[in-house]
């Protein structure tokens, strides 16, 4: 037994020595395969890890698979389609027996709290009631639940307590919130950061009468279905159900929909992600393409080398090796490649881990899950390798014994492999070209209003806005300073107004919620809206019954010529449309433009005084303006918190997903192109070695170097054309669908195809030229002698 174990040990060592020597013999090909697989493994593992992290937000709750957030795509109150009046939660519980529990909460918002040592901390606070505690099973760790009914009391999580007071007991300590004292009466369980409700402080909903007020639409409503409930059928039932807000109001809540709690992160809070979720999925898929490209590159070269090693394998067979041992010998080389790829991939993860976690927000253990993904990819790669090896292995031996080779089958596999590799490279380069073109187009397209050299100063203290504005007007760099109005970029507050009547309204038409922009002529002139029909509305005070609407609003009302038409929110007063303005974009270019009405006055009459100061500045003066405003605020308003925002930079932030995707795909595309180029180079190298005698005989018979180059170039040009046809067809379908997600779309121009084809063709032809030129210039006499 010991002799057998010793023999197996030496045999394994021998297999690894042979495998290592073969890798060193073909260093360039081996390095490309290892690096390609490592990069593909890393991209796929990190992207998949990120996707899983985003998809498991709030997945730790009991009954998370039955918990949903209520939303309404058609509800325009305050522009928030996911907030409702508090009574809706109880009404749903009474109307639907399928519902196990409901609650209405004020979602966490960043609030400043001051401790005794005058330090200010920004902490997420959530307003809840007892239904929330029961539905989500939040445990009381210390103290009492008095905060639910007392506005002067709050609860903190252990993490918040440690952050504020260290190891001291937080119970009884006082925090200042907006100058009001808040006493800590309880310590409750926290959820950490892997949640869409990352509270650090809990407050009650005081007064509790707010939960019974339909007009106070500031609550998110959560629903948990009973076990065994058909969620899809219930969603249809809920959507068709109408809920009255009370007798005499005439208002109803309808067309309600449910969003699973684990989907909220990448649907409702997608804007918080550095890259859109579906782009993340695309990047993961792209990492898989890199793996496929590198794998087929290696398998193609391995099959070529297998034919070149037929004498060695036949000699081993004659000396007593079985087919199984030869099979293990050949597999050992691939296992070594995979091990080196995994080692390099883990090294890349280690080097990029801190940057990846900072960029993505992924927390917790990364290595264990990455190893799991690596193991899965290795198994799939081994399966593919086993299939290819089984196909060629016995066939090559049979052909060797017969003294013939199946050149047609051999060439078909290699050509198919090269076509696949070049197709992937061309596809990625084409997609990158279109993403780059679309991004440039979005930066330069007319969005319907002015966004350059416009800044917004957000002042935390409403009482100080007027005083701050007076100081800003004294700064020479700031011009056209406006107060009392909300900025359009960034859009801070939305208000939708329901219009029940308009000219041409049909009896079956539902009331329309139109987003209101206040400021009238002042905002019209400040943002330089494009007037398409009619005239600009008068300044405030002349006639507040005159309004302007955008193109989308005109279509919503069913008007081709809206000038002179009237609209009304009720029977008491009507508004006359005096002008039609071009649609303008206030948010991401993927967001459709909403119906908008431009009205006189400001939002203070609705209880939403604006904390914003709008201003314009000269070209190239942004840094100087920042310095000047910082100086004014520090000297005159040291206690007031503020934020200076540039509209152009904010709009550029709307393109962050496109910019991130462009960077990620560019890196992956370069890897794919290099793999394809070196794959062609390696394959041509092996072909030249195998056809050295043929090339020498051609030269002896009068063939020139250019003739020999032409033979190779013709073959690979055909492969490049076939690859381009496949890649461009797939690329067009993908990019056409991708562009449809944008309101503003660039054209898929012919020159993009030409530029990508020319670029890849140069890389491919250069790879062929350098190797064939060397082989074609060898001395034919020396070649024939060596044969």
C-alpha positions in Angstrom: 0.0 0.0 0.0 2.8 2.3 0.9 4.5 1.6 -2.4 1.3 2.5 -4.3 0.9 5.7 -2.4 4.5 6.6 -3.1 4.1 5.8 -6.7 1.0 8.0 -7.0 2.8 10.8 -5.2 5.6 10.7 -7.8 3.1 10.5 -10.6 1.3 13.6 -9.4 4.5 15.5 -9.1 5.5 14.4 -12.6 2.2 15.6 -14.0 2.6 19.0 -12.4 6.2 19.2 -13.7 5.1 18.5 -17.2 2.2 20.9 -17.0 4.5 23.7 -15.6 7.0 23.1 -18.4 4.3 23.3 -21.0 3.1 26.6 -19.5 6.6 28.0 -19.6 7.1 26.8 -23.2 4.1 28.8 -24.3 4.6 31.8 -21.9 2.7 34.4 -23.9 -0.3 32.3 -24.5 -0.3 31.0 -20.9 -0.1 34.5 -19.4 -2.9 35.8 -21.6 -5.2 32.9 -20.6 -4.4 33.2 -16.9 -4.8 37.0 -16.8 -8.0 36.9 -18.9 -9.6 34.2 -16.7 -8.5 36.1 -13.6 -10.0 39.4 -14.7 -13.2 37.6 -15.8 -13.5 35.8 -12.5 -12.9 39.0 -10.6 -15.4 41.1 -12.5 -18.0 38.4 -12.4 -17.5 37.6 -8.7 -17.5 41.2 -7.5 -20.5 42.2 -9.7 -22.5 39.2 -8.6 -21.5 39.9 -5.0 -22.7 43.4 -5.3 -26.0 42.4 -7.0 -26.7 39.9 -4.2 -26.0 42.5 -1.6 -28.4 45.0 -3.2 -31.1 42.3 -3.6 -30.9 41.2 0.1 -31.6 44.6 1.7 -34.0 44.1 4.6 -34.0 40.3 3.8 -33.3 39.6 7.5 -36.8 40.5 8.7 -39.1 37.6 9.7 -41.6 37.3 6.9 -39.6 39.4 4.5 -40.9 37.4 1.6 -44.4 38.6 2.6 -43.6 42.2 3.4 -44.4 45.0 0.9 -44.3 48.7 0.6 -47.4 50.5 -0.8 -46.9 52.8 -3.8 -49.0 54.5 -6.5 -47.5 55.4 -9.9 -50.3 57.8 -10.5 -50.3 59.6 -7.2 -48.8 63.0 -7.5 -49.2 64.4 -4.0 -46.0 66.3 -3.3 -44.5 64.4 -6.2 -44.1 61.3 -3.9 -45.9 58.3 -5.3 -44.9 56.2 -2.2 -46.4 58.4 0.6 -50.0 58.4 1.8 -52.2 59.5 4.6 -51.9 57.6 7.9 -55.5 56.2 8.0 -54.7 54.1 4.9 -52.8 51.5 6.9 -55.8 50.7 9.2 -58.2 50.9 6.3 -56.3 48.2 4.3 -56.2 45.9 7.4 -60.0 46.1 7.8 -60.8 45.8 4.1 -58.5 42.9 3.1 -58.5 39.6 5.1 -55.3 38.6 3.3 -53.3 41.2 5.2 -51.7 40.0 8.4 -50.3 43.4 9.6 -49.9 47.0 8.4 -48.1 50.1 9.7 -47.6 53.7 8.7 -44.2 55.3 9.4 -42.3 58.4 8.7 -39.2 57.1 6.9 -35.8 57.9 8.4 -34.5 61.4 7.6 -31.2 62.9 8.5 -31.6 65.1 11.6 -29.0 67.1 13.5 -28.7 66.3 17.2 -26.4 68.2 19.6 -24.8 66.6 22.7 -23.8 68.4 26.0 -20.3 68.9 24.7 -21.7 71.0 21.8 -20.9 68.4 19.2 -23.4 68.1 16.4 -24.2 64.7 14.9 -26.3 63.9 11.8 -28.4 60.8 12.6 -31.2 59.1 10.8 -34.5 59.4 12.8 -37.7 57.5 12.1 -41.2 58.4 13.3 -43.1 55.2 14.2 -46.0 53.9 16.2 -46.7 50.6 18.1 -47.8 48.9 15.0 -44.4 49.3 13.5 -42.7 47.8 16.6 -45.0 44.7 16.4 -44.8 44.2 12.7 -41.0 44.4 12.5 -40.4 42.8 16.0 -38.1 45.5 17.3 -36.8 44.5 20.8 -36.6 46.9 23.7 -33.1 46.5 25.2 -33.4 49.0 28.0 -35.8 51.7 29.3 -39.5 52.2 28.4 -41.5 52.9 25.3 -42.6 56.4 26.5 -41.3 58.0 23.3 -44.2 56.7 21.3 -46.5 59.2 23.0 -44.2 62.0 24.2 -42.6 64.3 21.7 -39.9 65.2 24.2 -38.6 61.7 24.4 -36.7 59.5 22.0 -35.1 56.0 21.7 -31.6 55.2 20.4 -29.9 52.1 19.1 -26.8 50.7 20.8 -24.7 51.9 17.8 -25.9 55.4 18.2 -25.4 55.3 21.9 -21.8 54.2 21.5 -21.2 56.9 18.9 -22.6 59.7 21.1 -21.7 58.7 24.6 -19.2 55.9 24.4 -19.8 53.2 27.0 -21.9 55.5 29.3 -25.5 54.6 30.0 -27.6 56.7 27.5 -30.9 56.6 29.5 -31.8 60.0 30.8 -29.3 61.9 28.7 -30.6 64.9 26.7 -30.0 65.7 23.0 -30.9 69.0 21.4 -32.9 68.8 18.1 -33.5 72.2 16.5 -33.1 73.9 20.0 -35.6 71.5 21.6 -34.5 69.1 24.3 -35.1 65.4 23.6 -34.6 62.9 26.5 -33.5 59.4 25.8 -35.9 57.0 27.4 -35.1 53.7 25.7 -32.5 51.7 23.9 -33.9 49.6 21.1 -32.5 47.1 18.6 -31.0 48.5 15.5 -30.9 47.2 11.9 -27.5 48.3 10.8 -26.8 49.7 7.3 -28.1 46.8 5.2 -31.6 48.2 5.4 -33.7 50.8 3.6 -34.7 52.0 7.1 -31.3 52.6 8.7 -32.6 54.4 11.8 -30.3 55.5 14.7 -33.1 57.2 16.6 -36.8 56.4 16.9 -39.4 59.0 17.7 -43.2 58.7 18.1 -45.8 60.1 15.8 -46.9 63.1 17.9 -49.7 64.1 17.9 -51.2 60.7 17.2 -54.1 62.5 15.5 -51.8 62.7 12.4 -52.3 59.0 11.9 -56.0 59.7 11.4 -55.6 62.7 9.0 -55.9 61.8 5.3 -54.5 65.2 4.3 -51.2 64.6 6.1 -49.6 62.6 3.3 -46.2 62.0 4.8 -46.4 58.3 5.7 -45.0 55.2 4.0 -47.4 52.3 4.4 -46.0 48.7 4.9 -48.1 45.6 4.5 -47.4 42.0 5.5 -49.5 39.3 3.9 -50.7 36.2 5.7 -48.7 33.0 5.0 -49.9 31.1 1.9 -51.5 34.2 0.3 -51.2 34.4 -3.5 -49.3 37.7 -3.8 -49.9 38.1 -7.5 -53.6 37.7 -7.2 -53.7 40.0 -4.2 -51.8 42.7 -6.1 -54.4 42.6 -8.9 -57.2 42.7 -6.3 -55.6 45.7 -4.5 -55.0 47.6 -7.8 -58.7 47.4 -8.7 -59.9 48.5 -5.2 -60.8 52.1 -4.4 -60.6 53.5 -0.9 -62.6 56.6 0.1 -60.8 59.2 2.2 -64.0 59.9 4.1 -67.5 61.2 3.6 -67.7 64.6 2.0 -64.2 64.7 0.6 -65.0 63.1 -2.7 -61.4 61.8 -2.9 -60.3 58.2 -3.3 -57.1 56.3 -3.1 -56.9 53.8 -6.0 -54.5 52.0 -8.3 -52.4 50.9 -5.4 -49.4 48.5 -6.0 -47.1 46.5 -3.8 -43.3 46.6 -3.9 -41.5 43.7 -2.1 -39.3 45.0 0.7 -36.2 43.4 -0.8 -36.8 45.3 -4.1 -37.0 48.8 -2.6 -33.3 49.3 -2.6 -32.7 49.0 -6.4 -36.1 50.3 -7.5 -37.2 53.1 -5.1 -33.7 54.1 -3.9 -31.9 53.5 -7.2 -30.7 57.1 -7.4 -28.5 56.4 -4.3 -26.6 53.7 -6.2 -23.3 54.7 -7.9 -24.5 52.7 -10.9 -28.0 51.7 -11.9 -29.0 48.1 -11.0 -29.5 46.9 -14.5 -26.1 48.3 -15.5 -24.7 46.2 -12.6 -26.3 43.1 -14.0 -24.9 44.0 -17.5 -21.4 44.3 -16.0 -21.7 40.9 -14.4 -22.8 39.5 -17.7 -19.8 41.2 -19.3 -17.5 39.6 -16.8 -18.9 36.2 -17.9 -18.1 37.2 -21.5 -14.5 37.8 -20.6 -14.4 34.3 -19.0 -15.9 32.8 -22.2 -13.4 34.7 -24.3 -10.4 33.6 -22.3 -11.6 30.1 -21.9 -12.1 29.5 -25.6 -8.8 31.2 -26.3 -7.1 28.7 -24.1 -9.1 25.7 -25.4 -8.3 26.6 -29.0 -4.6 26.9 -28.3 -4.7 23.7 -26.2 -6.3 21.8 -29.0 -3.5 23.0 -31.4 -0.8 22.1 -28.9 -2.4 18.7 -28.4 -1.9 17.8 -32.0 1.7 19.0 -31.8 2.2 16.7 -28.8 0.8 13.6 -30.5 4.2 11.9 -30.7 4.9 12.5 -27.0 1.5 11.1 -26.0 1.8 8.1 -28.4 5.2 7.3 -26.8 3.7 7.5 -23.3 1.0 5.1 -24.5 3.5 2.7 -25.9 5.4 2.8 -22.6 2.4 1.7 -20.6 0.3 4.7 -19.9 -3.4 4.2 -20.0 -5.9 6.5 -21.6 -7.1 7.6 -18.1 -3.6 8.5 -17.0 -3.0 10.5 -20.2 -6.3 12.2 -19.6 -5.3 13.2 -16.1 -1.9 14.4 -17.4 -3.7 16.8 -19.8 -6.2 17.9 -17.2 -3.4 18.8 -14.8 -2.3 21.6 -17.0 -5.7 23.2 -17.1 -6.1 22.8 -13.4 -2.8 24.6 -12.9 -4.1 27.4 -15.2 -7.3 27.7 -13.2 -5.4 27.7 -9.8 -3.1 30.4 -11.0 -6.1 32.4 -12.4 -7.9 32.1 -9.0 -4.8 33.1 -7.1 -4.4 36.2 -9.4 -8.1 37.0 -9.1 -8.0 36.9 -5.3 -4.9 39.1 -5.4 -6.8 41.6 -7.5 -9.7 41.5 -5.1 -7.4 42.0 -2.2 -5.8 45.0 -3.8 -9.1 46.6 -4.9 -11.2 45.6 -1.9 -11.2 48.8 0.0 -11.9 50.9 -3.2 -14.7 48.4 -4.2 -16.4 48.6 -0.8 -16.1 52.3 -0.6 -17.6 52.7 -4.1 -20.3 50.0 -3.9 -21.2 50.3 -0.2 -21.0 46.5 0.2 -20.2 45.6 3.8 -19.3 42.4 5.6 -17.2 39.3 4.5 -16.2 39.3 0.8 -13.6 36.6 0.5 -15.8 33.6 1.4 -18.5 34.5 -1.0 -15.9 35.4 -3.7 -14.3 32.0 -3.2 -17.8 30.4 -3.7 -18.3 32.2 -7.0 -14.8 31.3 -8.1 -15.4 27.6 -7.2 -18.6 27.6 -9.3 -16.8 29.2 -12.3 -14.0 26.7 -12.0 -16.4 23.8 -12.1 -18.1 25.2 -15.2 -14.7 25.8 -16.8 -13.6 22.2 -16.0 -16.8 20.9 -17.5 -16.2 22.8 -20.7 -12.6 21.6 -20.8 -13.6 18.0 -20.2 -16.1 18.2 -23.1 -13.5 19.7 -25.5 -10.8 17.2 -24.4 -13.1 14.2 -24.7 -14.0 15.3 -28.2 -10.4 15.7 -29.5 -8.5 13.2 -27.4 -9.5 9.8 -28.8 -10.1 11.3 -32.3 -6.5 12.5 -32.5 -5.1 9.1 -31.4 -7.3 7.3 -34.0 -6.1 9.7 -36.7 -2.5 9.3 -35.7 -2.8 5.5 -35.9 -4.4 5.8 -39.3 -1.7 8.2 -40.4 -4.2 11.0 -41.3 -5.6 14.1 -39.7 -9.0 15.6 -39.9 -7.9 19.1 -40.9 -11.5 20.2 -41.7 -12.6 19.5 -38.1 -9.5 21.0 -36.7 -9.8 24.3 -38.7 -13.6 24.5 -37.9 -13.0 24.5 -34.2 -10.2 27.1 -34.3 -12.0 29.4 -36.6 -15.2 29.2 -34.5 -13.2 30.0 -31.4 -11.5 33.0 -33.1 -14.9 34.2 -34.4 -16.3 34.0 -30.9 -13.4 35.9 -29.4 -13.4 38.6 -32.0 -17.2 38.9 -31.8 -17.1 39.5 -28.1 -14.4 42.1 -28.5 -16.2 43.9 -31.4 -19.5 43.8 -29.4 -18.0 45.4 -26.4 -16.2 48.1 -28.4 -19.4 48.9 -30.3 -21.4 49.2 -27.1 -18.7 51.4 -25.5 -18.8 53.6 -28.7 -22.6 54.0 -28.4 -22.5 54.7 -24.7 -19.8 57.3 -25.2 -21.8 58.9 -28.0 -25.0 58.9 -26.0 -23.3 60.4 -22.9 -21.7 63.2 -25.0 -25.1 63.8 -26.6 -26.8 64.1 -23.2 -24.2 66.6 -22.1 -24.6 68.8 -25.1 -28.4 68.4 -25.9 -30.8 71.3 -25.3 -32.7 70.2 -22.1 -35.3 73.0 -22.6 -33.8 75.5 -20.0 -30.5 77.0 -19.0 -28.4 75.0 -16.6 -24.9 76.5 -17.0 -23.5 79.1 -14.5 -26.5 78.7 -12.2 -26.0 77.9 -8.5 -28.3 77.2 -5.6 -27.5 78.0 -2.0 -29.5 75.7 0.4 -29.8 77.3 3.8 -30.9 75.1 6.7 -32.5 77.9 8.6 -35.7 79.2 6.9 -35.7 82.3 9.1 -32.2 83.4 7.9 -32.8 83.0 4.1 -33.8 86.6 3.5 -30.8 87.9 5.5 -28.4 85.6 3.8 -29.8 86.6 0.4 -29.1 90.3 1.2 -25.4 89.5 1.8 -25.2 87.4 -1.4 -26.5 90.3 -3.5 -23.5 92.3 -2.3 -21.1 89.8 -3.9 -20.1 91.1 -7.3 -19.8 87.5 -8.7 -23.5 86.7 -8.0 -26.1 88.1 -10.3 -29.9 87.7 -10.6 -30.3 86.5 -7.1 -33.8 85.1 -6.4 -35.5 83.9 -3.1 -38.8 82.3 -2.3 -38.6 79.9 -5.2 -37.4 76.3 -5.4 -34.6 75.4 -7.8 -35.3 73.1 -10.8 -31.8 71.6 -10.8 -31.5 70.1 -8.2 -35.2 69.6 -7.7 -35.7 69.9 -4.0 -39.5 70.0 -3.5 -42.3 68.8 -5.8 -45.9 69.8 -5.6 -48.6 68.4 -7.8 -52.0 70.0 -8.2 -55.1 68.0 -9.2 -57.1 69.6 -12.0 -60.7 68.4 -12.2 -61.9 70.5 -15.2 -60.4 71.8 -18.5 -61.7 72.6 -22.0 -62.4 69.5 -24.0 -62.6 67.3 -20.9 -64.7 64.2 -21.5 -67.0 62.7 -18.9 -64.9 59.6 -18.7 -61.6 61.5 -18.2 -60.0 61.2 -14.8 -58.6 64.3 -12.9 -55.0 65.1 -13.9 -52.2 65.7 -11.4 -49.9 68.4 -12.9 -46.6 69.3 -11.3 -46.6 73.0 -10.3 -43.5 75.2 -10.7 -44.0 78.5 -8.9 -42.3 81.7 -9.7 -44.0 82.7 -12.9 -42.2 85.2 -15.1 -39.2 85.4 -12.7 -38.5 81.6 -13.1 -39.3 81.8 -16.8 -36.7 84.5 -17.3 -34.2 83.0 -14.9 -34.0 79.6 -16.5 -34.7 80.9 -20.0 -37.5 78.5 -20.9 -38.2 78.1 -24.6 -41.5 79.7 -25.6 -43.2 77.7 -28.4 -46.6 79.3 -28.6 -48.4 82.4 -27.1 -46.7 84.8 -24.9 -44.8 84.9 -21.6 -47.0 85.3 -18.5 -47.0 88.7 -16.8 -45.1 89.4 -13.7 -46.6 88.5 -10.3 -49.5 90.7 -9.3 -50.6 91.7 -12.8 -52.8 88.6 -13.3 -52.2 85.5 -11.3 -54.9 83.6 -13.3 -52.6 83.4 -16.3 -50.3 80.3 -16.5 -48.0 78.5 -18.9 -47.8 74.8 -19.5 -45.2 72.5 -21.1 -45.7 70.2 -24.1 -46.4 67.1 -22.0 -49.2 68.9 -20.1 -50.7 70.0 -23.4 -50.8 66.4 -24.6 -52.2 65.3 -21.3 -55.1 67.8 -21.7 -55.6 66.7 -25.3 -54.8 70.1 -26.8 -52.9 70.8 -30.0 -53.3 74.6 -29.6 -53.4 75.2 -25.8 -53.1 79.1 -25.9 -56.3 80.6 -24.6 -57.6 77.4 -23.0 -58.8 77.3 -19.4 -58.2 74.8 -16.6 -59.6 74.6 -13.1 -58.9 72.8 -9.8 -62.5 73.4 -8.7 -65.5 75.4 -9.8 -64.5 78.6 -7.9 -61.6 79.7 -10.1 -60.2 79.1 -13.6 -56.6 79.5 -14.9 -56.0 80.7 -18.5 -53.1 79.2 -20.5 -51.2 82.1 -22.1 -48.1 80.3 -23.4 -46.7 76.9 -24.3 -43.1 76.1 -23.2 -40.8 73.4 -24.5 -40.4 70.3 -22.3 -37.5 70.7 -19.9 -35.5 68.1 -17.9 -35.1 68.5 -14.2 -33.8 65.0 -13.5 -32.1 62.0 -15.0 -32.3 61.7 -18.8 -34.0 58.3 -18.4 -36.9 60.0 -16.5 -39.8 61.0 -18.8 -40.8 64.7 -18.6 -43.9 65.2 -16.5 -46.8 67.5 -17.2 -45.9 70.9 -15.7 -47.7 74.1 -15.1 -45.8 77.4 -14.5 -47.7 79.6 -12.0 -47.2 82.9 -10.3 -46.5 83.2 -6.6 -44.3 80.9 -4.4 -44.8 77.8 -2.3 -45.0 79.7 1.1 -48.7 79.9 0.7 -48.9 76.1 0.8 -46.8 75.8 3.9 -43.5 75.1 2.1 -41.3 78.2 2.3 -38.2 77.7 0.2 -34.8 77.5 1.9 -33.1 78.1 -1.4 -31.4 81.1 -2.9 -31.0 81.0 -6.7 -28.2 82.9 -8.4 -26.2 83.2 -11.6 -22.5 83.7 -12.0 -20.0 84.3 -14.7 -18.3 81.6 -16.8 -15.2 80.2 -15.0 -16.1 81.9 -11.7 -17.4 78.9 -9.8 -14.4 78.5 -7.5 -14.3 82.2 -6.7 -18.0 82.2 -6.0 -17.6 79.3 -3.6 -14.8 81.1 -1.7 -16.9 84.3 -1.5 -20.0 82.6 -0.2 -18.0 80.6 2.3 -16.5 83.8 3.6 -19.9 85.5 3.9 -21.4 82.5 5.8 -18.5 82.1 8.2 -18.3 85.8 9.0 -22.1 86.6 9.3 -23.9 83.3 9.9 -21.5 80.9 11.6 -24.4 78.9 13.2 -26.3 78.4 9.9 -25.6 75.2 7.9 -25.7 75.6 4.2 -24.8 73.9 0.9 -23.8 75.5 -2.4 -24.9 73.4 -5.4 -24.0 74.0 -9.1 -26.8 73.1 -11.6 -24.4 71.9 -14.3 -22.5 69.6 -11.9 -25.8 68.3 -10.6 -26.9 67.5 -14.1 -23.6 65.8 -14.7 -24.3 63.7 -11.6 -27.5 62.4 -13.3 -25.1 60.7 -15.8 -23.0 59.0 -13.1 -24.4 55.5 -14.1 -23.4 56.0 -17.7 -20.0 57.3 -16.7 -19.4 54.4 -14.3 -20.6 51.8 -16.9 -18.4 53.4 -19.5 -15.3 53.0 -17.3 -16.1 49.4 -16.3 -16.9 48.3 -19.8 -13.9 50.0 -21.3 -11.6 48.1 -18.9 -13.3 44.8 -19.8 -13.4 45.6 -23.5 -9.6 46.2 -23.6 -9.1 42.8 -21.9 -11.3 41.1 -24.4 -9.6 42.8 -27.4 -6.1 41.8 -26.0 -7.3 38.2 -25.5 -8.6 38.1 -29.1 -5.4 39.7 -30.5 -3.1 37.5 -28.6 -5.3 34.5 -29.4 -4.9 35.2 -33.1 -1.2 35.9 -32.6 -0.7 32.6 -30.7 -2.8 30.6 -33.2 -0.9 32.1 -36.1 2.4 31.3 -34.3 1.4 27.7 -33.8 0.1 27.5 -37.4 3.4 28.9 -38.7 5.3 26.3 -36.7 3.1 23.6 -38.1 3.4 25.0 -41.7 7.1 25.9 -41.7 7.9 23.4 -44.3 5.0 24.5 -46.5 6.1 28.1 -46.3 9.7 27.2 -47.1 8.6 25.1 -50.2 6.4 28.0 -51.4 9.4 30.4 -51.1 11.6 27.9 -53.0 9.0 27.8 -55.8 9.1 31.6 -56.1 6.5 32.8 -53.7 7.2 36.3 -52.3 6.8 37.3 -48.7 3.7 39.4 -49.7 2.2 36.3 -51.3 2.5 34.3 -48.1 1.2 37.3 -46.0 -1.8 37.4 -48.4 -2.7 33.8 -47.7 -2.9 34.4 -44.0 -4.5 37.9 -44.2 -7.2 36.6 -46.5 -8.2 33.9 -44.1 -8.4 36.1 -41.0 -10.0 39.0 -42.8 -12.9 36.7 -43.7 -13.1 35.7 -40.0 -13.1 39.3 -39.0 -15.9 40.1 -41.4 -18.0 37.2 -40.1 -17.3 38.3 -36.5 -18.3 41.9 -37.3 -21.6 40.8 -38.9 -22.5 38.8 -35.7 -21.3 41.5 -33.3 -22.9 44.4 -35.0 -26.2 42.6 -35.4 -26.3 41.8 -31.7 -24.9 45.2 -30.7 -27.5 47.1 -32.7 -30.4 45.2 -31.0 -28.9 45.8 -27.6 -28.1 49.4 -28.1 -31.4 50.1 -29.7 -33.2 48.8 -26.7 -30.8 50.6 -24.3 -31.4 53.9 -26.1 -35.1 53.5 -25.7 -34.8 54.0 -22.0 -33.7 57.7 -22.6 -36.0 60.5 -23.3 -33.3 62.1 -25.5 -31.6 59.7 -27.8 -28.6 59.9 -30.1 -28.6 58.1 -33.5 -26.8 54.8 -34.2 -24.6 56.3 -36.9 -22.8 54.4 -39.6 -19.4 55.8 -38.6 -19.5 54.0 -35.3 -19.5 50.7 -37.1 -16.7 51.8 -39.3 -14.6 53.2 -36.4 -15.0 50.0 -34.4 -14.3 47.7 -37.3 -11.2 49.7 -38.4 -9.8 49.8 -34.8 -10.2 46.0 -34.3 -9.0 45.3 -37.8 -5.8 47.2 -37.2 -5.1 45.3 -33.9 -5.9 41.9 -35.6 -4.0 42.5 -38.8 -1.0 43.9 -36.9 -0.9 40.7 -34.8 -0.9 38.6 -38.0 1.6 40.7 -39.8 4.3 40.6 -37.1 4.3 36.8 -36.8 3.8 35.8 -40.4 6.5 38.3 -41.6 9.0 36.7 -39.3 8.1 33.2 -40.5 8.1 34.2 -44.2 11.6 35.7 -44.0 13.3 32.6 -42.6 15.9 30.8 -44.7 14.0 28.0 -46.5 17.1 25.8 -46.7 17.5 25.9 -42.9 13.8 25.2 -42.4 13.9 22.2 -44.6 17.0 20.8 -43.0 15.5 21.2 -39.5 12.4 19.3 -40.7 
